[in-house]
Amino acid sequence: MSHLGYAAGMDSFQATIDADGRIEPRDAMPDGYRKTLIRQIAQHAHSEIIGMQPEGNWISRAPSLRRKAILMAKVQDEAGHGLYLYAAAETLGVDRADVLDLLHSGKQKYSSIFNYPTLTWADIGAIGWLVDGAAIVNQVPLCRCSYGPYARAMVRVCKEESFHQRQGFEILYTLCNGTPEQKAMAQDALDRWWWPSLMMFGPPDSASTHSEQSMAWGIKRHSNDELRQRFVDMTVPQADVLGLRVPDDGLSYDEEAGHYRFSEPDYTELYDVVKGNGPCNQERLAHRVKAHEDGAWVREAAAAYAEKQALKEAAA
């Protein structure tokens, strides 16, 4: 592309962003915009796939057939979300196999939240209520992302995440209205998952390296701290309905501002988990790599069949 053609393409890109329009795969876009989207969409896709593990671990131990069927459907949804998102990343010119190699080698990350263990059945409720609740707060604005394929994928993802959030809340509601031991189990799950859930929104705005540019490009619509505040405002009243105590001695309601004030998470833990030092980092990644390697024959067989069919069609 000539210098004039490139300049015209960038002008067109900026005009679309300024008009709150959608950038499509064949449109001109800055290299930084493309790279940012690839990083974010790939991380999102990896999170969906890795996120199947802590819940899939409980399918065989669900307390009833109904719970088992619901959990299986949820884990299946998460696999689908990963596939939508890998497909969206491919529209930016990357190969899915290369992106997966980057995950397996540790060069691309996934959400820190999926490096924590699920110790009891109540953890499955906490993941649905808190983790998927945080995901909804994060992802609903992405339905208006400036990149069309990502935004369209998020519409369906968010609809299914809302089911996941209700499923988790209903598990905890049942436990909280059960025996004292069951309610204590629910409280223990909230105590362990609250702070990691707050960290899902990333570092504070003052330490975020990507948010400002992503917001200028229309990829993100709100800062990390804005989304974290929205999550707390939404979740604390739900904890009150459950009769559970949010494990934050600094939590209070600011009548004048109309928001809950809360303590800062320990971001040193976040950084440590992101670096690979969380409770389950090595286990989760090793399990993912093994599953990928074990499934190689399926991918090879599908590719061979597709090639055979293409040769048949060409001969006909």
LOVEX-385319 format. One line per 3 residues: number of its first residue (from 1); for each residue x, y, z of N, C-alpha, C. Coordinates in steps of 0.1 Angstrom, whole numbers, always signed. Example, Ala and Ser with C-alpha at 12.3 -4.5 7.8 and 13.67 -1.06 7.14 Angstrom:
BEGIN
1 = +132,-57,+78,+123,-45,+78,+132,-33,+78; +128,-22,+71,+137,-11,+71,+129,+0,+79
END
This chain:
BEGIN
1 = +9,-12,+0,+0,+0,+0,+9,+12,+0; +5,+22,-8,+13,+35,-9,+11,+43,+4; +20,+52,+5,+19,+61,+17,+6,+68,+17
4 = +2,+73,+6,-11,+80,+5,-23,+71,+8; -22,+59,+3,-33,+49,+5,-33,+45,+20; -22,+44,+26,-21,+41,+41,-27,+52,+49
7 = -24,+65,+45,-29,+76,+52,-44,+77,+51; -49,+74,+39,-63,+75,+37,-70,+64,+45; -64,+52,+46,-70,+41,+54,-70,+45,+68
10 = -60,+51,+74,-60,+55,+88,-70,+66,+90; -72,+75,+81,-82,+86,+82,-96,+79,+83; -98,+69,+74,-111,+62,+74,-113,+55,+87
13 = -102,+49,+92,-103,+42,+105,-107,+51,+116; -100,+62,+117,-103,+72,+128,-117,+78,+127; -121,+80,+115,-135,+86,+113,-145,+76,+118
16 = -143,+63,+115,-152,+53,+120,-152,+52,+135; -140,+53,+141,-140,+53,+156,-147,+65,+162; -144,+76,+156,-150,+89,+161,-165,+89,+160
19 = -170,+82,+150,-185,+81,+147,-191,+69,+155; -183,+63,+164,-188,+51,+171,-193,+40,+162; -186,+38,+151,-189,+28,+142,-182,+15,+144
22 = -183,+5,+135,-176,-8,+136,-165,-9,+125; -154,-14,+130,-143,-18,+121,-145,-33,+118; -144,-36,+105,-146,-50,+100,-132,-55,+95
25 = -131,-68,+94,-118,-74,+91,-110,-69,+79; -117,-65,+68,-110,-60,+56,-107,-45,+57; -112,-38,+67,-110,-24,+69,-95,-21,+72
28 = -90,-10,+68,-77,-6,+73,-77,-3,+88; -66,-7,+95,-65,-5,+109,-51,-4,+113; -48,+4,+123,-34,+5,+128,-29,-9,+133
31 = -16,-11,+132,-10,-23,+137,-12,-25,+152; -12,-14,+159,-14,-15,+173,-28,-19,+177; -38,-14,+169,-52,-18,+171,-53,-33,+169
34 = -47,-38,+158,-48,-53,+155,-42,-61,+166; -30,-57,+170,-22,-65,+180,-29,-65,+193; -35,-53,+197,-43,-52,+210,-55,-62,+209
37 = -62,-62,+198,-73,-71,+197,-69,-85,+198; -59,-89,+190,-54,-103,+191,-51,-107,+205; -43,-98,+212,-40,-102,+226,-52,-103,+234
40 = -62,-94,+234,-73,-94,+242,-83,-106,+239; -85,-108,+226,-95,-118,+222,-89,-132,+225; -76,-134,+222,-69,-146,+225,-69,-149,+240
43 = -66,-139,+248,-67,-141,+263,-81,-145,+267; -91,-139,+261,-105,-142,+265,-108,-156,+261; -104,-160,+249,-107,-174,+244,-100,-184,+253
46 = -87,-182,+256,-80,-191,+265,-87,-192,+278; -92,-181,+284,-99,-181,+297,-111,-190,+296; -118,-189,+285,-130,-198,+284,-127,-213,+284
49 = -116,-216,+277,-112,-230,+276,-106,-235,+289; -97,-227,+295,-91,-231,+308,-102,-231,+319; -111,-222,+318,-122,-221,+328,-131,-233,+328
52 = -130,-242,+319,-138,-254,+319,-133,-263,+330; -120,-262,+333,-114,-272,+342,-119,-272,+357; -120,-260,+363,-124,-261,+378,-138,-265,+380
55 = -147,-263,+369,-161,-268,+371,-162,-282,+365; -155,-285,+354,-156,-299,+349,-152,-309,+359; -143,-305,+368,-139,-314,+379,-150,-318,+388
58 = -162,-310,+388,-173,-313,+397,-185,-320,+390; -184,-322,+377,-195,-328,+370,-199,-342,+376; -189,-350,+379,-191,-364,+384,-195,-363,+399
61 = -193,-352,+406,-196,-351,+420,-208,-342,+423; -215,-337,+413,-227,-329,+415,-237,-336,+424; -244,-329,+433,-252,-336,+443,-265,-341,+438
64 = -269,-339,+425,-281,-344,+420,-280,-345,+405; -289,-353,+398,-289,-354,+384,-292,-341,+377; -301,-333,+383,-304,-319,+378,-292,-310,+378
67 = -285,-311,+389,-273,-302,+391,-262,-307,+380; -261,-320,+378,-251,-325,+369,-254,-320,+355; -267,-321,+351,-271,-317,+337,-269,-302,+335
70 = -272,-294,+345,-270,-279,+344,-255,-276,+343; -247,-283,+351,-232,-280,+351,-226,-285,+338; -231,-296,+332,-226,-301,+319,-229,-291,+308
73 = -241,-285,+309,-245,-275,+299,-237,-263,+300; -233,-259,+312,-225,-247,+314,-211,-249,+309; -205,-260,+312,-192,-263,+307,-191,-264,+292
76 = -202,-269,+286,-203,-270,+272,-204,-256,+266; -212,-247,+272,-212,-233,+268,-199,-227,+267; -191,-229,+278,-177,-223,+278,-168,-228,+267
79 = -170,-240,+263,-162,-245,+252,-166,-238,+239; -180,-236,+238,-185,-228,+226,-180,-214,+226; -179,-208,+238,-174,-194,+238,-160,-193,+233
82 = -152,-203,+238,-138,-203,+233,-137,-204,+218; -146,-212,+212,-146,-214,+197,-150,-201,+190; -160,-195,+195,-165,-182,+189,-153,-172,+189
85 = -146,-172,+200,-136,-161,+202,-123,-165,+194; -119,-177,+193,-108,-181,+185,-111,-177,+170; -124,-180,+166,-128,-176,+153,-127,-161,+150
88 = -131,-153,+161,-130,-139,+159,-116,-134,+158; -107,-141,+166,-92,-137,+165,-87,-141,+151; -92,-151,+145,-87,-155,+132,-90,-145,+121
91 = -101,-137,+123,-105,-127,+113,-94,-116,+113; -85,-116,+123,-75,-106,+123,-62,-111,+117; -62,-123,+111,-51,-128,+104,-42,-137,+111
94 = -46,-142,+123,-37,-151,+131,-43,-165,+129; -34,-175,+130,-38,-189,+129,-42,-194,+143; -53,-201,+144,-57,-207,+157,-46,-216,+164
97 = -40,-224,+156,-30,-233,+161,-18,-225,+167; -14,-214,+160,-3,-205,+166,-7,-199,+179; -20,-195,+180,-25,-188,+192,-25,-198,+203
100 = -29,-211,+201,-29,-221,+211,-15,-225,+215; -5,-225,+205,+9,-227,+209,+14,-217,+219; +10,-204,+217,+14,-193,+226,+8,-195,+240
103 = -4,-200,+241,-10,-204,+254,-2,-215,+260; +0,-226,+253,+7,-237,+258,+21,-235,+263; +28,-225,+256,+42,-222,+260,+42,-211,+271
106 = +31,-206,+275,+31,-196,+285,+33,-182,+280; +33,-180,+267,+36,-167,+262,+23,-158,+261; +12,-164,+261,-1,-157,+262,-8,-162,+275
109 = -15,-152,+281,-21,-155,+294,-36,-158,+293; -42,-162,+304,-56,-163,+306,-60,-157,+319; -73,-156,+322,-77,-149,+334,-71,-155,+347
112 = -66,-146,+356,-60,-151,+368,-70,-160,+376; -83,-157,+375,-93,-164,+384,-93,-179,+382; -88,-184,+371,-89,-198,+368,-77,-206,+373
115 = -69,-199,+382,-58,-206,+388,-60,-208,+403; -73,-209,+407,-77,-212,+421,-84,-225,+421; -83,-233,+432,-89,-246,+433,-104,-245,+437
118 = -112,-255,+433,-126,-256,+437,-126,-267,+447; -127,-263,+460,-126,-273,+471,-139,-279,+475; -150,-272,+473,-163,-278,+477,-174,-275,+466
121 = -185,-281,+468,-196,-278,+458,-200,-263,+459; -199,-257,+470,-202,-243,+471,-194,-234,+462; -181,-239,+459,-173,-231,+450,-179,-230,+436
124 = -186,-240,+432,-193,-240,+419,-203,-229,+419; -210,-227,+430,-220,-216,+431,-213,-203,+431; -201,-202,+439,-194,-189,+439,-188,-186,+426
127 = -184,-195,+418,-179,-192,+405,-190,-187,+396; -201,-193,+396,-213,-188,+388,-217,-174,+392; -218,-172,+405,-223,-160,+410,-213,-148,+409
130 = -201,-151,+414,-191,-140,+414,-183,-140,+401; -177,-151,+397,-168,-151,+385,-176,-147,+372; -187,-154,+370,-195,-151,+358,-202,-138,+360
133 = -205,-134,+372,-211,-121,+374,-201,-110,+370; -188,-112,+374,-177,-102,+370,-175,-103,+355; -176,-115,+349,-175,-116,+335,-186,-108,+328
136 = -198,-109,+333,-209,-101,+326,-206,-86,+327; -202,-81,+339,-198,-67,+340,-187,-63,+330; -178,-72,+329,-167,-69,+319,-171,-70,+305
139 = -180,-79,+302,-182,-83,+288,-194,-76,+281; -204,-72,+289,-216,-66,+283,-211,-53,+275; -202,-45,+280,-197,-33,+272,-190,-38,+259
142 = -185,-50,+259,-178,-55,+247,-187,-57,+236; -200,-58,+239,-210,-60,+228,-210,-47,+219; -205,-36,+225,-204,-24,+217,-189,-21,+213
145 = -181,-31,+214,-167,-30,+209,-166,-25,+195; -156,-17,+192,-154,-11,+179,-151,-22,+168; -146,-34,+172,-143,-44,+162,-155,-53,+160
148 = -161,-53,+149,-173,-60,+146,-174,-75,+150; -165,-83,+145,-166,-98,+149,-165,-100,+164; -157,-93,+171,-156,-95,+186,-170,-90,+192
151 = -175,-79,+188,-187,-74,+194,-199,-84,+191; -200,-89,+179,-211,-98,+176,-210,-111,+184; -197,-116,+185,-195,-129,+193,-200,-127,+208
154 = -197,-114,+213,-200,-112,+227,-215,-111,+230; -223,-108,+220,-238,-108,+222,-243,-122,+227; -239,-132,+220,-243,-145,+224,-236,-150,+237
157 = -224,-147,+238,-216,-151,+250,-223,-145,+263; -227,-132,+262,-233,-126,+274,-246,-131,+277; -254,-135,+267,-267,-141,+270,-265,-154,+278
160 = -255,-162,+274,-253,-175,+281,-246,-172,+295; -238,-162,+296,-232,-159,+309,-242,-155,+319; -253,-149,+315,-263,-145,+324,-270,-157,+330
163 = -272,-168,+322,-277,-181,+327,-267,-186,+337; -254,-186,+335,-244,-191,+344,-244,-184,+357; -246,-171,+357,-246,-163,+369,-258,-167,+377
166 = -270,-168,+371,-282,-172,+379,-280,-186,+384; -274,-195,+377,-272,-209,+382,-263,-209,+394; -253,-201,+394,-244,-200,+406,-251,-194,+418
169 = -259,-183,+416,-266,-177,+427,-276,-187,+433; -283,-195,+424,-293,-204,+429,-287,-215,+437; -275,-220,+433,-268,-230,+442,-265,-224,+456
172 = -260,-212,+456,-257,-206,+469,-270,-203,+477; -280,-199,+470,-293,-196,+477,-298,-209,+484; -297,-220,+477,-301,-233,+482,-293,-237,+494
175 = -280,-235,+493,-271,-238,+505,-274,-229,+517; -276,-216,+514,-278,-207,+525,-292,-209,+532; -301,-216,+525,-314,-219,+531,-315,-233,+536
178 = -303,-240,+537,-302,-254,+541,-298,-255,+555; -289,-264,+558,-284,-266,+572,-274,-256,+575; -271,-254,+588,-260,-245,+592,-247,-248,+585
181 = -244,-261,+584,-232,-265,+578,-231,-261,+563; -243,-262,+556,-243,-258,+542,-241,-243,+541; -247,-235,+549,-246,-221,+549,-231,-217,+552
184 = -225,-224,+561,-211,-222,+564,-202,-225,+552; -206,-235,+545,-198,-238,+533,-199,-227,+522; -211,-221,+521,-213,-210,+512,-205,-198,+516
187 = -205,-195,+529,-197,-184,+534,-182,-186,+532; -178,-198,+534,-164,-201,+531,-160,-199,+517; -169,-203,+508,-166,-201,+493,-165,-186,+490
190 = -175,-178,+496,-175,-164,+493,-162,-158,+499; -157,-162,+510,-145,-157,+516,-133,-159,+507; -132,-171,+501,-121,-174,+492,-122,-168,+478
193 = -134,-166,+473,-135,-161,+459,-137,-147,+458; -140,-139,+468,-143,-125,+467,-131,-117,+461; -120,-118,+468,-108,-110,+463,-103,-114,+450
196 = -102,-127,+447,-98,-130,+433,-108,-125,+422; -121,-125,+426,-131,-119,+417,-129,-105,+414; -125,-97,+424,-123,-83,+423,-110,-81,+414
199 = -101,-90,+415,-89,-89,+406,-91,-92,+392; -102,-98,+389,-105,-101,+375,-106,-89,+366; -108,-77,+372,-109,-65,+364,-96,-59,+360
202 = -85,-66,+365,-72,-61,+362,-66,-52,+372; -54,-47,+370,-48,-38,+379,-56,-24,+381; -53,-16,+391,-60,-3,+392,-56,+5,+380
205 = -64,+15,+377,-62,+23,+365,-49,+30,+365; -44,+33,+376,-31,+40,+377,-19,+31,+373; -21,+18,+373,-11,+8,+369,-14,+1,+356
208 = -26,+4,+350,-30,-3,+338,-22,+2,+326; -16,-7,+318,-8,-3,+306,-16,-2,+293; -28,-8,+293,-35,-10,+280,-48,-2,+280
211 = -54,+1,+292,-68,+6,+292,-70,+19,+284; -61,+28,+287,-63,+42,+281,-64,+41,+265; -54,+34,+259,-54,+33,+245,-66,+24,+240
214 = -69,+14,+247,-81,+5,+243,-94,+13,+244; -95,+22,+253,-107,+30,+254,-107,+41,+243; -96,+46,+239,-95,+56,+228,-99,+49,+215
217 = -96,+37,+214,-100,+29,+201,-114,+24,+202; -121,+25,+213,-134,+19,+214,-134,+4,+216; -123,-2,+219,-123,-16,+223,-129,-18,+236
220 = -124,-10,+246,-131,-10,+259,-139,+3,+261; -149,+2,+269,-158,+13,+271,-157,+19,+285; -151,+12,+294,-150,+16,+308,-136,+12,+313
223 = -131,+19,+323,-118,+16,+329,-120,+4,+339; -108,-2,+343,-108,-13,+352,-115,-9,+365; -112,+3,+370,-118,+7,+383,-133,+9,+382
226 = -137,+15,+371,-152,+17,+369,-159,+4,+369; -154,-6,+362,-160,-19,+361,-160,-26,+375; -149,-25,+382,-148,-31,+396,-159,-25,+405
229 = -160,-12,+404,-170,-5,+412,-184,-10,+409; -187,-11,+396,-200,-16,+391,-203,-30,+397; -193,-38,+397,-194,-52,+402,-198,-52,+417
232 = -190,-44,+424,-193,-44,+439,-207,-38,+442; -211,-28,+435,-224,-22,+437,-235,-32,+433; -233,-41,+424,-243,-51,+420,-243,-63,+429
235 = -231,-67,+435,-230,-79,+442,-233,-78,+456; -229,-67,+463,-231,-66,+477,-246,-68,+481; -256,-62,+474,-270,-64,+478,-274,-79,+476
238 = -268,-85,+466,-271,-100,+464,-266,-108,+476; -254,-104,+481,-249,-111,+493,-258,-109,+505; -264,-97,+506,-274,-95,+516,-286,-104,+515
241 = -291,-106,+503,-302,-115,+500,-298,-130,+505; -286,-134,+502,-282,-147,+506,-279,-148,+521; -278,-137,+528,-275,-137,+542,-260,-140,+545
244 = -251,-137,+535,-237,-139,+536,-230,-125,+538; -218,-126,+545,-211,-114,+548,-199,-113,+538; -198,-102,+531,-187,-99,+522,-174,-98,+531
247 = -164,-105,+528,-152,-105,+537,-143,-92,+535; -149,-81,+538,-142,-68,+537,-146,-59,+548; -137,-58,+558,-141,-49,+570,-142,-35,+566
250 = -136,-31,+554,-137,-17,+550,-149,-14,+541; -158,-23,+540,-170,-22,+531,-180,-13,+538; -185,-3,+531,-196,+6,+536,-203,+13,+524
253 = -215,+18,+527,-223,+24,+516,-222,+39,+518; -218,+45,+507,-217,+60,+506,-230,+65,+501; -238,+70,+510,-252,+75,+506,-251,+87,+495
256 = -241,+96,+498,-240,+107,+489,-236,+103,+475; -226,+94,+474,-221,+90,+461,-230,+79,+454; -238,+72,+463,-246,+61,+457,-238,+49,+454
259 = -226,+47,+460,-218,+36,+457,-213,+29,+470; -209,+17,+470,-202,+10,+481,-188,+13,+480; -182,+17,+492,-168,+19,+493,-162,+6,+498
262 = -151,+2,+492,-145,-12,+495,-130,-11,+496; -124,-20,+502,-109,-21,+503,-103,-25,+490; -90,-20,+488,-83,-24,+476,-78,-38,+477
265 = -80,-46,+467,-74,-60,+467,-59,-59,+468; -54,-71,+471,-39,-72,+472,-34,-75,+458; -30,-65,+451,-26,-67,+437,-13,-74,+435
268 = -5,-75,+446,+7,-83,+445,+3,-98,+443; -8,-102,+448,-13,-116,+445,-16,-117,+431; -23,-107,+425,-27,-107,+411,-15,-109,+402
271 = -5,-100,+405,+7,-101,+396,+14,-114,+398; +14,-120,+410,+21,-132,+412,+14,-144,+405; +1,-144,+405,-7,-154,+398,-5,-153,+383
274 = -5,-140,+378,-3,-138,+363,+10,-143,+359; +20,-142,+368,+34,-147,+364,+35,-162,+364; +24,-169,+369,+24,-183,+369,+26,-190,+382
277 = +25,-182,+393,+27,-187,+406,+15,-189,+415; +3,-190,+408,-9,-192,+416,-10,-207,+421; -21,-209,+428,-22,-223,+434,-23,-234,+424
280 = -29,-231,+412,-32,-241,+402,-26,-238,+388; -18,-228,+387,-12,-224,+373,-7,-236,+366; +3,-243,+372,+10,-254,+365,+0,-266,+362
283 = -8,-269,+371,-18,-280,+370,-28,-277,+358; -33,-264,+358,-43,-261,+347,-37,-261,+333; -25,-255,+332,-18,-255,+319,-14,-268,+314
286 = -9,-276,+324,-4,-290,+320,-16,-298,+315; -28,-297,+322,-40,-304,+318,-44,-300,+304; -43,-287,+302,-48,-282,+288,-38,-287,+278
289 = -25,-287,+280,-16,-292,+270,-18,-307,+267; -20,-315,+278,-22,-329,+276,-35,-331,+268; -46,-324,+271,-58,-326,+263,-56,-322,+248
292 = -48,-312,+246,-45,-308,+232,-38,-319,+225; -28,-324,+232,-19,-335,+225,-27,-347,+223; -36,-351,+233,-44,-363,+232,-54,-362,+220
295 = -58,-350,+217,-68,-348,+207,-62,-346,+193; -48,-347,+192,-42,-344,+179,-47,-354,+168; -50,-366,+171,-54,-376,+161,-68,-372,+155
298 = -76,-366,+164,-90,-361,+159,-88,-350,+149; -79,-340,+152,-77,-329,+143,-71,-334,+130; -61,-343,+131,-55,-349,+119,-65,-357,+110
301 = -74,-364,+117,-84,-372,+109,-93,-363,+102; -98,-352,+109,-107,-343,+103,-101,-336,+91; -88,-332,+92,-81,-325,+81,-79,-335,+69
304 = -76,-348,+72,-75,-357,+61,-88,-360,+54; -99,-360,+62,-112,-363,+56,-116,-351,+47; -113,-339,+52,-117,-327,+45,-109,-326,+31
307 = -96,-330,+32,-88,-330,+20,-93,-341,+10; -97,-352,+15,-102,-363,+7,-115,-358,+0; -124,-352,+8,-137,-347,+2,-134,-336,-9
310 = -124,-327,-6,-121,-317,-16,-116,-323,-29; -107,-334,-28,-102,-341,-40,-114,-347,-48; -124,-353,-41,-135,-359,-47,-143,-348,-55
313 = -145,-337,-49,-153,-326,-55,-146,-321,-67; -133,-320,-66,-125,-315,-77,-125,-324,-89; -125,-337,-86,-125,-347,-97,-139,-348,-103
316 = -150,-345,-95,-163,-345,-101,-166,-333,-110
END
